[in-house]
Amino acid sequence: MSKKRTAATPPTASAPARRSSRSKATATPPTAAAPSSTLAPDTEAFRKTAPQDKRFDIFIVDVGWHSPVADVLRKNLDACMKFQLMTNTYLLSKEQCAAMFREHPSMIGTEPSLIVIDREAHAAKRPQGFGFKVNLGMIRDVGTANNLLKWILGVLAEQRPGSDVTVPIRTVIHKEGIRGAISIAADLARSPMGETAVH
């Protein structure tokens, strides 16, 4: 068993992963699919078809802005996701992104973003939170964004049944260079943290 990663210190930069063809998510795909990925399903369809044996759902919000940080996500996504055995990954289509922005206009300009939902925590209604949102578009330094992406995927891979994934995430929320780019998803009626809900 690998030694638990120290949450407060994201890993140092390493050589970027080679581009590979994007693997298909294991979830049952909806009727239409975004190029080279599984399209994020509608809410009702998602409840019915998403695999129940995987703990985390990752929704990627990417409208196609051209930036070095966005390129980091697109180029390394395949290499990162192939090692994620506990996650279902969905790439929102441009139409789905537009619909989300109409409901939550404050999200515009923060993408590409990763919305991570912990099924276990959501079902248990844990007051500490049931996921988090990472706004890579708010990070200017490419190396920092690359390291943060790898670190987060490592944290998800290391989670055990009953663990609270928000604990290591909270340790880097206020870290220099990352401040403002991560927020916890929580039910404010139950959360003792007084946190702002994720859009």
C-alpha positions as a printed Julia matrix, in Angstrom:
199×3 Matrix{Float64}:
   0.0    0.0     0.0
   1.42   3.39   -0.95
   2.27   5.9     1.71
  -0.53   8.42    2.22
   0.1   11.67    0.34
   0.64  14.77    2.49
  -2.36  16.89    1.64
  -0.85  20.3     2.34
   1.91  19.92   -0.22
   0.89  19.14   -3.8
   3.48  17.1    -5.7
   6.26  18.78   -7.6
   6.07  19.24  -11.33
   7.06  16.37  -13.59
   7.28  15.8   -17.32
   3.82  16.14  -18.93
   2.03  12.97  -19.81
   2.07  11.91  -23.45
  -1.09  12.54  -25.41
  -3.26   9.49  -25.74
  -6.66   8.81  -27.22
  -9.29   9.61  -24.62
 -10.69   6.48  -23.05
 -14.42   6.02  -22.78
 -16.0    6.38  -19.35
 -17.45   3.21  -17.94
 -20.82   4.81  -17.35
 -23.62   3.97  -19.78
 -23.42   6.84  -22.3
 -26.48   8.89  -23.19
 -27.89   9.02  -26.68
 -25.39  11.63  -27.9
 -21.7   11.81  -27.11
 -19.22  14.65  -27.13
 -16.15  13.99  -29.31
 -13.76  11.48  -27.69
 -15.52  11.48  -24.34
 -18.69  10.57  -22.48
 -21.19  13.38  -22.54
 -22.51  14.41  -19.17
 -26.03  12.98  -18.88
 -29.16  14.84  -17.9
 -29.88  14.68  -14.17
 -32.67  12.09  -14.31
 -30.86   9.87  -16.81
 -27.72  10.15  -14.72
 -29.48   8.83  -11.61
 -30.73   5.82  -13.54
 -27.65   4.85  -15.54
 -24.5    5.92  -13.68
 -22.61   2.93  -12.19
 -23.28   2.64   -8.47
 -20.05   0.83   -7.59
 -17.87   3.89   -8.16
 -17.68   6.47   -5.42
 -16.9    9.68   -7.28
 -18.43  11.47  -10.27
 -16.25  14.04  -12.04
 -17.95  16.55  -14.32
 -15.61  18.56  -16.56
 -16.79  22.02  -17.59
 -14.8   23.15  -20.62
 -16.2   25.58  -23.19
 -13.0   25.59  -25.23
 -11.16  28.72  -24.12
  -7.64  28.8   -25.53
  -5.16  29.1   -22.67
  -2.05  27.27  -21.46
  -3.86  26.06  -18.34
  -6.77  24.69  -20.39
  -4.28  22.86  -22.61
  -2.78  21.2   -19.5
  -6.16  19.65  -18.67
  -6.93  18.55  -22.24
  -3.5   17.06  -22.93
  -3.16  15.15  -19.66
  -6.72  14.06  -19.01
  -6.39  10.62  -20.6
  -3.21   9.77  -18.74
  -4.71  10.86  -15.42
  -8.09   9.19  -15.74
  -6.85   5.74  -16.7
  -5.7    5.27  -13.1
  -8.97   6.44  -11.55
 -10.71   3.2   -10.56
 -13.29   4.85   -8.28
 -14.56   7.58  -10.6
 -17.01   8.12  -13.44
 -15.87  10.98  -15.65
 -18.17  13.1   -17.8
 -17.32  15.93  -20.17
 -20.1   18.48  -20.46
 -21.01  19.5   -23.99
 -20.96  23.18  -24.96
 -24.76  23.19  -24.8
 -24.7   21.77  -21.26
 -22.07  24.33  -20.25
 -24.23  27.14  -21.65
 -27.25  25.87  -19.71
 -25.18  25.76  -16.51
 -23.91  29.3   -17.07
 -27.45  30.58  -17.52
 -28.3   29.19  -14.09
 -24.98  30.23  -12.51
 -23.49  33.17  -14.45
 -20.76  33.64  -11.83
 -19.11  30.48  -13.23
 -18.32  32.18  -16.54
 -14.59  32.65  -16.92
 -13.59  30.15  -14.21
 -13.42  27.18  -16.57
 -12.06  24.72  -17.3
 -13.5   23.41  -14.05
 -13.8   20.03  -12.36
 -16.89  19.33  -10.25
 -16.32  16.31   -8.02
 -19.27  14.65   -6.26
 -18.72  12.06   -3.52
 -21.7    9.68   -3.78
 -20.95   8.15   -0.39
 -20.88  11.5     1.41
 -23.97  12.76   -0.43
 -25.96   9.65    0.5
 -24.86   9.96    4.13
 -25.62  13.72    4.13
 -22.28  14.46    5.71
 -22.2   17.99    7.12
 -18.52  18.38    6.17
 -19.48  18.37    2.48
 -20.13  15.98   -0.39
 -17.6   17.16   -2.96
 -15.76  20.15   -4.32
 -15.22  22.31   -7.39
 -11.85  23.17   -8.89
 -11.66  26.24  -11.14
  -8.46  25.67  -13.1
  -9.25  28.75  -15.18
  -8.53  30.91  -12.14
  -4.95  29.62  -11.84
  -2.48  31.58  -13.95
   0.63  29.47  -13.48
   0.67  26.39  -15.73
   2.94  24.39  -13.42
   0.68  25.06  -10.43
  -2.41  23.99  -12.37
  -0.69  20.82  -13.59
   0.48  19.88  -10.09
  -2.93  20.62   -8.58
  -4.69  18.43  -11.14
  -2.38  15.48  -10.47
  -2.58  15.97   -6.71
  -6.39  16.0    -6.68
  -6.61  12.84   -8.77
  -4.12  11.22   -6.39
  -6.27  12.21   -3.4
  -9.36  10.66   -5.0
  -7.5    7.44   -5.77
  -6.33   7.12   -2.14
  -9.75   7.47   -0.51
 -11.05   4.56    1.55
 -14.65   3.74    2.53
 -15.85   6.2     5.14
 -13.07   8.72    4.55
 -13.8   12.44    4.23
 -12.39  13.66    0.91
 -12.9   17.29    1.91
 -10.21  17.08    4.63
  -7.18  17.08    2.31
  -8.92  19.52   -0.06
  -9.36  22.05    2.74
  -5.63  22.03    3.44
  -4.85  23.65    0.09
  -7.84  25.96   -0.37
  -5.93  28.96    0.97
  -2.52  28.01   -0.41
  -0.73  30.75   -2.36
  -1.43  30.45   -6.06
  -4.53  28.29   -5.49
  -6.57  30.63   -3.27
 -10.07  31.07   -4.67
  -9.75  28.22   -7.16
 -11.29  25.5    -4.95
 -14.59  25.48   -3.08
 -16.35  22.8    -1.04
 -19.8   21.5    -2.0
 -21.91  21.35    1.15
 -25.5   21.56    2.32
 -25.44  24.87    4.19
 -28.34  23.74    6.37
 -26.14  20.98    7.8
 -22.61  22.28    7.34
 -20.88  23.48   10.54
 -18.16  25.14    8.44
 -20.08  28.23    7.38
 -18.87  27.74    3.82
 -20.17  29.2     0.6
 -22.01  26.61   -1.47
 -20.5   25.59   -4.78
 -22.44  26.81   -7.82
